Structure formats: structure tokens, C-alpha cells
Amino acid sequence: MAAALVTAVAWPREEEPSAVVAQDAHTVYPIVLAHGLMGFDQMGPLAYWRGIPERLRAHGATVFVTRVSAFNSSEVRGEQLLAQVEALVQQTGAAKVNLIGHSHGGQSVRYVAAKRPDLVASVTTVASPVTGSEMADTIDGWRQTKPWAFATTLALARGQAALTNWLLHADLPQDPVAALDALTAEGAADFNRRFPVGVPQALCGEGAHEAQGIRLYSWSGVGQFYRAANPADYLMALTHQGFRREASDGLVGRCASHFGQVIRDDYPMNHFHAVNLFFGAVGPDVDPVQLYVDHAKRLKAAGL
């Protein structure tokens, strides 16, 4: 079953290494990157983790980029990622991996750590809706209050899912409704009840920094519009209108992103800037790519 899933989902790739300039991010265990909702690994000229694997490798890290369904439940996406991690350690000989998940990918990496803690050295969530997304709650509410808006959003999501599969030459199972349900406050609370490790007990607090020998981290940003040249900034400024309780990066609230040891929750970047998406058009006050290099150095210092 695992081998079949890996074939269907795509083998985690390590592209040609960049020219090595230092070994300061050479972690003991490989780094595995897991994308979020609507995500992919590489789609034509568009890389989800733009420049991040390359710079990590230039600093000595071994990095793999994974691919799961763009839209589906946390459990389905988690199983897909788990199959790839199991295949990765089997075929590379690595004892464990350092998992980093962006957005909905945060639930994916947490799922893998819960199911196979023996294969995981660390879990890091980046701009992940640990306690859900207010925007997801807003869209979910449209089922009753604005059925036309809900139907339109669902149709757009299904169209994007089909387009993603076509462009990737993939046949991944896509279920936008299951994805939405997973990202609401209710869906996130259910996931957290079953996978509580690292989840803060107090609002806007920190979770356990370590559990079962696995180090736990998170970081995120706030703000939506930083670069007029980035189309995502306009979208994030719009989606932020669905937030009432706290500052957000356009899709995830500041406190809602807290997991494990919170490195920082207010970097000046929106949800897509966190992975340097859309050709690196980000704000002037943070280098999102360097955040991953700094984190790899952190993992190395921790013996991971």
C-alpha cells in the first residue's frame, strides 16, 4: 500500500545540489518540506518553495520536496506524506527526518509524527492554522447564509484542483469540501483532540517544546499587503476581511498559528510570502528564505 501511495503521490525529490557556500545548516537528518492547501512541488516555472531548497542545500542541508493532494482532509494528506517519508528513509538510509509543513502542511507533518514518531526528529509548522482559520469558518458559514458564494468558491476550488492535477500529470484525490472542513475551528479542534502534541493549552500560548524525543517549532507572519507586484497581496488583503478576532497573514491568525516552541508570530509577511511564492516578490523587512536557513542552523545546533 505504501509503495502504491508513493507512486501516486510522487517521490520526494532532491534536485541537483546548489553550489555549497557553507556547512552551517548541515543537519543530521534530512529536511522534508510539505506544502499546504492548493499546493504542489513544482508546476512549470512556479516553485511552491521558491529558492528555499536551493539555499538550504547551499548551506549544507539535504532537502526533499514532497507532493500531496492540493485539496483534501488532513488525514488523507497526512497518509500521503507518511508514505513518502517511509519510502524516503528506506531508500536513503536516513534514520529520521526533520519535517517542515506550511499552512495545511502543518497538519500533514503533525500526522506523520503521531503515526511514526520513530521516523521524526523534529516538526515545524509555518503559518499553519493549528486552531483553524477564521476565513475557513467564514466560507463554511456561506453554506447557509450565502449558498451562491459557497457554490462559486467550491466550483473554483474544484477547477483549480483539476488544473493542478493536469499540470502535474498527476491523479491525486481532490476533495475541497473535506479540506474546508479540516480547516475550520471545529475541524481543527477535532484534529487537535486526536493529535494534541504541541498544541498550546492556553490561547496564544506555546505548546510543548519536545515530545517523544521530537522537537516542536512554529513561526508565522502578520500583514497582507507588502508588494504591489505580487498578486497574492491583493488576495490576502481581501481574505483578511474574514478575520475579526486577531491579526492575520491573510489566511491564518497570529495566535491560531502557535505550535510547540513559537520562534516568532509576527514576521512582516503574508501567507504566501512565508514560502517566497510568486517569484519572490515579498516585503522589504524580511527574507523568508533565510528563515529556513536560520531554522536549519537551529536544528543542527540541537543535534537534529
C-alpha positions in Angstrom: 0.0 0.0 0.0 2.8 2.4 0.9 4.6 1.9 -2.4 1.4 2.5 -4.3 0.8 5.7 -2.5 4.3 6.9 -3.2 3.9 6.2 -6.9 0.6 8.0 -6.9 1.7 11.0 -4.9 5.2 11.4 -6.3 8.5 10.5 -4.9 10.1 13.2 -2.6 12.7 14.8 -4.7 16.2 16.1 -4.0 17.1 18.2 -7.0 20.7 18.9 -8.2 22.6 20.4 -5.3 23.4 24.1 -5.3 27.0 25.3 -5.0 27.8 24.8 -1.4 29.0 28.0 0.3 28.9 26.7 3.9 28.0 23.7 6.1 26.3 25.7 8.8 22.9 24.2 8.0 24.1 20.7 7.6 21.6 18.9 9.8 22.0 15.3 11.0 18.7 14.3 9.4 17.2 15.3 6.0 14.7 18.2 5.8 11.4 17.3 4.3 9.1 20.1 3.0 5.3 19.6 2.9 3.2 22.1 1.1 -0.2 23.5 2.1 -3.7 23.8 0.7 -3.8 24.4 -3.1 -0.1 23.5 -3.1 2.3 21.5 -5.3 6.0 20.9 -5.5 7.0 22.4 -8.9 4.5 23.5 -11.6 6.2 24.7 -14.7 8.3 27.7 -13.7 6.4 28.1 -10.4 8.0 26.5 -7.4 6.0 26.4 -4.2 9.1 26.7 -2.0 10.8 29.2 -4.3 14.5 29.3 -3.6 14.2 27.6 -0.3 15.6 24.1 -1.1 18.4 25.7 -3.1 19.6 28.0 -0.4 19.3 25.3 2.3 21.5 23.0 0.1 24.0 25.7 -0.4 24.4 25.8 3.4 24.9 22.0 3.5 21.4 20.7 4.2 19.9 17.6 2.5 16.3 18.6 1.4 13.4 16.8 -0.1 10.2 18.4 -1.5 7.0 16.4 -1.3 3.7 16.5 -3.1 0.2 15.6 -1.7 -3.3 16.4 -2.7 -3.9 20.1 -3.1 -7.3 19.8 -1.5 -8.2 17.0 0.9 -8.7 16.2 4.6 -5.7 16.4 7.0 -5.8 12.6 7.3 -5.7 11.8 3.6 -2.9 14.3 3.1 -1.1 13.0 6.1 -1.2 9.4 4.9 0.1 10.5 1.5 3.0 12.3 3.2 3.6 9.4 5.6 4.0 7.0 2.6 6.7 9.3 1.1 8.6 9.7 4.4 8.6 5.9 4.9 9.9 5.4 1.4 12.5 8.2 1.8 14.1 6.7 4.9 14.0 3.2 3.5 15.7 4.2 0.2 18.2 6.8 1.6 19.1 5.0 4.9 18.3 8.1 6.9 17.2 7.2 10.4 14.8 10.1 10.8 13.7 13.3 9.1 13.1 16.9 10.0 9.6 17.8 8.9 8.5 21.3 7.9 4.9 22.0 6.9 3.5 25.2 5.5 -0.2 26.1 6.1 -2.3 22.9 5.8 1.0 21.0 5.5 1.4 21.7 9.2 -1.4 19.1 9.9 0.3 16.7 7.5 3.7 16.8 9.3 1.9 16.5 12.7 0.0 13.5 11.5 3.2 11.8 10.3 4.9 12.5 13.7 1.9 11.0 15.5 1.8 7.9 13.4 5.6 7.2 13.1 7.4 9.1 15.9 10.3 6.8 15.4 11.0 8.4 12.0 10.8 12.0 13.0 13.4 14.2 14.7 11.5 17.5 14.6 8.2 19.0 13.4 8.0 22.6 12.4 4.8 24.3 11.3 4.9 27.6 9.2 1.8 29.8 9.1 -0.3 26.7 9.9 -3.9 27.0 11.1 -3.3 24.9 14.2 -6.6 26.0 15.8 -8.3 26.7 12.4 -8.7 29.6 10.1 -11.4 32.3 10.5 -11.5 32.5 6.7 -12.4 28.9 6.6 -15.2 29.5 9.1 -16.4 32.4 7.0 -16.6 30.3 3.9 -18.2 27.4 5.8 -20.9 29.8 7.1 -21.8 30.7 3.5 -23.4 27.2 3.1 -26.4 28.7 5.0 -26.1 32.4 4.6 -24.8 32.8 1.0 -25.2 29.4 -0.8 -24.3 31.1 -4.1 -21.0 32.3 -2.8 -20.3 28.9 -1.3 -21.1 27.1 -4.5 -19.0 29.6 -6.5 -16.0 29.1 -4.2 -16.4 25.3 -4.3 -16.5 25.4 -8.1 -13.3 27.5 -8.3 -11.6 25.1 -5.9 -12.6 22.1 -7.9 -11.4 23.8 -11.1 -8.1 24.6 -9.5 -7.7 21.1 -8.2 -8.4 19.6 -11.7 -5.9 22.1 -13.3 -3.2 21.3 -10.7 -3.6 17.5 -11.4 -3.4 18.2 -15.1 -0.4 20.4 -15.0 1.4 17.9 -12.7 0.4 14.9 -14.8 -1.0 13.5 -11.5 -4.1 11.7 -10.4 -4.3 12.8 -6.8 -7.6 12.6 -5.0 -9.0 16.1 -4.6 -11.8 17.0 -2.1 -12.2 20.7 -1.5 -15.1 20.2 1.0 -13.0 17.9 3.1 -10.2 20.4 3.1 -12.5 23.2 4.2 -14.0 21.1 6.9 -10.5 20.3 8.2 -9.5 24.0 8.4 -12.5 25.4 10.3 -12.2 25.9 14.0 -14.4 22.8 14.6 -12.4 20.7 12.2 -9.1 21.8 13.7 -10.3 21.2 17.2 -11.3 17.6 16.3 -7.8 17.1 14.7 -6.2 18.5 17.8 -8.1 16.2 20.1 -6.7 13.3 18.3 -3.3 14.7 17.7 -2.7 17.0 20.7 1.1 17.0 20.8 2.5 20.6 20.6 -0.9 22.3 20.7 -1.0 25.2 23.3 -3.4 24.7 26.1 -3.9 28.4 26.5 -5.0 30.9 23.8 -1.9 32.4 22.2 0.4 30.3 24.4 3.1 27.8 23.5 2.8 24.1 23.3 5.3 21.5 24.5 8.8 22.1 23.0 9.5 18.4 22.8 7.5 15.2 23.0 8.6 11.6 22.4 12.0 12.9 21.6 10.7 15.1 18.8 11.4 18.8 18.9 8.4 21.0 18.0 8.6 24.5 16.5 6.5 27.1 14.7 6.7 30.6 13.1 4.3 32.8 11.2 3.7 36.4 10.0 1.1 39.1 10.1 0.0 41.7 7.5 -1.3 41.2 4.0 -0.2 43.8 1.5 3.5 44.4 1.1 4.2 44.4 -2.6 2.0 45.8 -5.4 3.9 43.5 -7.8 2.6 40.3 -6.0 -0.9 39.2 -7.0 -1.2 37.3 -3.7 -1.0 40.5 -1.7 -4.3 41.7 -3.2 -5.9 38.3 -2.5 -4.6 38.3 1.1 -5.9 41.9 1.7 -9.3 40.6 0.6 -9.3 37.3 2.6 -8.2 39.2 5.7 -11.7 40.8 5.8 -13.0 37.4 7.0 -11.0 37.9 10.3 -12.4 39.5 13.3 -10.6 38.0 16.3 -7.0 38.7 15.6 -4.3 39.9 13.2 -3.6 37.5 10.4 -1.4 36.9 7.4 -4.5 36.8 5.2 -5.4 33.2 5.8 -4.1 32.3 9.3 -4.5 34.2 12.5 -1.4 35.1 14.6 -2.3 33.1 17.7 -4.0 30.3 15.7 -0.6 29.5 14.2 1.0 28.8 17.6 2.5 25.3 17.9 5.3 23.9 20.1 8.1 26.5 20.6 7.0 29.7 18.9 10.0 31.2 17.2 8.1 34.3 16.2 4.5 35.0 15.2 4.7 38.5 13.6 7.2 38.4 10.8 6.2 41.1 8.3 4.9 38.8 5.6 1.6 37.4 4.4 0.6 33.7 4.0 2.2 33.3 0.5 5.4 35.3 1.4 6.1 32.6 4.0 7.2 30.3 1.2 8.5 33.0 -1.1 5.8 32.1 -3.6 5.1 34.2 -6.7 8.6 34.9 -7.8 10.0 36.2 -4.5 8.0 39.5 -4.5 7.9 39.9 -0.8 8.2 42.8 1.7 11.5 44.7 2.3 11.8 43.8 6.0 12.2 40.0 6.0 13.9 37.4 3.9 11.6 34.4 4.1 14.1 32.1 2.5 16.7 33.0 5.2 14.2 32.0 7.9 14.5 28.4 6.7 18.3 28.5 6.7 18.3 30.0 10.2 16.0 27.2 11.3 18.2 24.6 9.8 21.0 26.1 11.8 18.8 25.8 14.9 18.1 22.2 14.2 21.8 21.5 13.7 22.6 23.1 17.0 20.0 20.9 18.6 21.7 17.8 17.2 19.0 17.2 14.7 
